[in-house]
Amino acid sequence: MQNEIILSGISFDQLQESIRTTVRNEVEKVVSCLQITEPPTELITRKEAVAILGISLPTLAAFTKKGIIPAQRIGTLIRYNRADVYNSLKDIETLKYRRA
């Protein structure tokens, strides 16, 4: 038994174009599903930011005014991006005091 496909009424070029179009459409569907999207930014309250950083609310306000921790205002609310809060935690190189 042979596996043969007999096509009549369609030229070889038409068959190639039909296959090409079908494959292109399917690949575009798969690629559109796989597009990487950025995860939504998680906004936290002032109290959550204070708890993460271990500082007081006035200190957080001062850091926000100095630009150390960026904040976002939504209406009357102030929110902080969780990633920005964690990025504000940096190792500080301490100075060793020497006697002259």
GROMACS elastic network, one bead per residue, 0.5 to 0.9 nm:
[ bonds ]
;  ai    aj funct       b0    kb
    7    10     6  0.65951   500
    7    11     6  0.85766   500
    8    11     6  0.80557   500
   10    13     6  0.82933   500
   10    14     6  0.62539   500
   10    15     6  0.67033   500
   11    14     6  0.51841   500
   11    15     6  0.62903   500
   11    16     6  0.87093   500
   12    15     6  0.50737   500
   12    16     6  0.62070   500
   12    17     6  0.86836   500
   13    16     6  0.50808   500
   13    17     6  0.61924   500
   13    18     6  0.85649   500
   14    17     6  0.51539   500
   14    18     6  0.60942   500
   14    19     6  0.86418   500
   15    18     6  0.50938   500
   15    19     6  0.62129   500
   15    20     6  0.85429   500
   16    19     6  0.52177   500
   16    20     6  0.60561   500
   16    21     6  0.85932   500
   17    21     6  0.60476   500
   17    22     6  0.85292   500
   18    21     6  0.52464   500
   18    22     6  0.62106   500
   18    23     6  0.86576   500
   19    22     6  0.51615   500
   19    23     6  0.61018   500
   19    24     6  0.84861   500
   20    23     6  0.52745   500
   20    24     6  0.60420   500
   20    25     6  0.86193   500
   21    24     6  0.51243   500
   21    25     6  0.61739   500
   21    26     6  0.86856   500
   22    25     6  0.52624   500
   22    26     6  0.63249   500
   22    27     6  0.87000   500
   23    26     6  0.51910   500
   23    27     6  0.61201   500
   23    28     6  0.85787   500
   24    27     6  0.51857   500
   24    28     6  0.61346   500
   24    29     6  0.86795   500
   25    28     6  0.51795   500
   25    29     6  0.63292   500
   25    30     6  0.88631   500
   26    29     6  0.51289   500
   26    30     6  0.64181   500
   26    31     6  0.87168   500
   27    30     6  0.51502   500
   27    31     6  0.60987   500
   27    32     6  0.85358   500
   28    31     6  0.50779   500
   28    32     6  0.60140   500
   28    33     6  0.86139   500
   29    32     6  0.52855   500
   29    33     6  0.64492   500
   29    34     6  0.88673   500
   30    33     6  0.52466   500
   30    34     6  0.63654   500
   30    35     6  0.89697   500
   31    34     6  0.50321   500
   31    35     6  0.62978   500
   32    35     6  0.55142   500
   33    36     6  0.86133   500
   34    37     6  0.89540   500
   37    40     6  0.88056   500
   38    41     6  0.84419   500
   39    42     6  0.87747   500
   41    81     6  0.64734   500
   41    82     6  0.75669   500
   41    83     6  0.79232   500
   42    80     6  0.82678   500
   42    81     6  0.57930   500
   42    82     6  0.58034   500
   42    83     6  0.78372   500
   43    72     6  0.87307   500
   43    79     6  0.57590   500
   43    80     6  0.53265   500
   43    82     6  0.59659   500
   43    83     6  0.89208   500
   44    47     6  0.81490   500
   44    48     6  0.60473   500
   44    49     6  0.66669   500
   44    78     6  0.88200   500
   44    79     6  0.55121   500
   44    80     6  0.52411   500
   44    81     6  0.62421   500
   44    82     6  0.61826   500
   45    48     6  0.52441   500
   45    49     6  0.63091   500
   45    50     6  0.86637   500
   45    77     6  0.84409   500
   45    78     6  0.69250   500
   45    79     6  0.51071   500
   45    80     6  0.63880   500
   45    81     6  0.89929   500
   46    49     6  0.50653   500
   46    50     6  0.61128   500
   46    51     6  0.86178   500
   46    57     6  0.73263   500
   46    60     6  0.78747   500
   46    61     6  0.89588   500
   46    78     6  0.69861   500
   46    79     6  0.64655   500
   46    80     6  0.70725   500
   47    50     6  0.50362   500
   47    51     6  0.61935   500
   47    52     6  0.86993   500
   47    56     6  0.89295   500
   47    57     6  0.74690   500
   48    51     6  0.50651   500
   48    52     6  0.62600   500
   48    53     6  0.86787   500
   48    80     6  0.89864   500
   49    52     6  0.51411   500
   49    53     6  0.61481   500
   49    54     6  0.82797   500
   49    55     6  0.86282   500
   49    60     6  0.80675   500
   49    79     6  0.88613   500
   49    80     6  0.71023   500
   49    81     6  0.89774   500
   49    82     6  0.77005   500
   49    85     6  0.67002   500
   50    53     6  0.52146   500
   50    54     6  0.55914   500
   50    55     6  0.53394   500
   50    56     6  0.61016   500
   50    57     6  0.64243   500
   50    59     6  0.88067   500
   50    60     6  0.68179   500
   51    54     6  0.51657   500
   51    55     6  0.71305   500
   51    56     6  0.85596   500
   52    55     6  0.82512   500
   52    85     6  0.78608   500
   52    86     6  0.79825   500
   53    56     6  0.87644   500
   53    60     6  0.87851   500
   53    85     6  0.76203   500
   53    86     6  0.80762   500
   53    88     6  0.88786   500
   53    89     6  0.76265   500
   55    58     6  0.84245   500
   55    59     6  0.63249   500
   55    60     6  0.68113   500
   56    59     6  0.52328   500
   56    60     6  0.62847   500
   56    61     6  0.87304   500
   57    60     6  0.50262   500
   57    61     6  0.62063   500
   57    62     6  0.86700   500
   58    62     6  0.62101   500
   58    63     6  0.86439   500
   59    62     6  0.50023   500
   59    63     6  0.61449   500
   59    64     6  0.85203   500
   60    63     6  0.50508   500
   60    64     6  0.61016   500
   60    65     6  0.86392   500
   60    69     6  0.79696   500
   61    64     6  0.50359   500
   61    65     6  0.62277   500
   61    66     6  0.86679   500
   62    65     6  0.51084   500
   62    66     6  0.61933   500
   62    67     6  0.85771   500
   62    68     6  0.87037   500
   63    66     6  0.50964   500
   63    67     6  0.61270   500
   63    68     6  0.51274   500
   63    69     6  0.58465   500
   63    70     6  0.84960   500
   64    67     6  0.50644   500
   64    68     6  0.59217   500
   64    69     6  0.50426   500
   64    70     6  0.59151   500
   64    71     6  0.65462   500
   65    68     6  0.77234   500
   65    69     6  0.82889   500
   65    70     6  0.85618   500
   66    69     6  0.78899   500
   67    70     6  0.58165   500
   67    71     6  0.85716   500
   68    88     6  0.68384   500
   69    80     6  0.80139   500
   69    84     6  0.67046   500
   69    85     6  0.64278   500
   69    87     6  0.86861   500
   69    88     6  0.62491   500
   70    80     6  0.68900   500
   70    81     6  0.78931   500
   70    84     6  0.69487   500
   70    85     6  0.81567   500
   71    78     6  0.65877   500
   71    79     6  0.58291   500
   71    81     6  0.71876   500
   71    84     6  0.87144   500
   72    77     6  0.82839   500
   72    78     6  0.57234   500
   72    79     6  0.52289   500
   72    80     6  0.61302   500
   72    81     6  0.79381   500
   73    76     6  0.66651   500
   73    77     6  0.56354   500
   73    79     6  0.62255   500
   73    80     6  0.87731   500
   74    77     6  0.51381   500
   74    78     6  0.62712   500
   74    79     6  0.72850   500
   75    78     6  0.81181   500
   80    83     6  0.85676   500
   80    84     6  0.71860   500
   80    85     6  0.69409   500
   81    84     6  0.52233   500
   81    85     6  0.64063   500
   81    86     6  0.88955   500
   82    85     6  0.51555   500
   82    86     6  0.64062   500
   82    87     6  0.86089   500
   83    86     6  0.52055   500
   83    87     6  0.60093   500
   83    88     6  0.86047   500
   84    88     6  0.61404   500
   84    89     6  0.89810   500
   85    88     6  0.52472   500
   85    89     6  0.71073   500
   86    89     6  0.55091   500
   86    90     6  0.86446   500
   87    90     6  0.71095   500
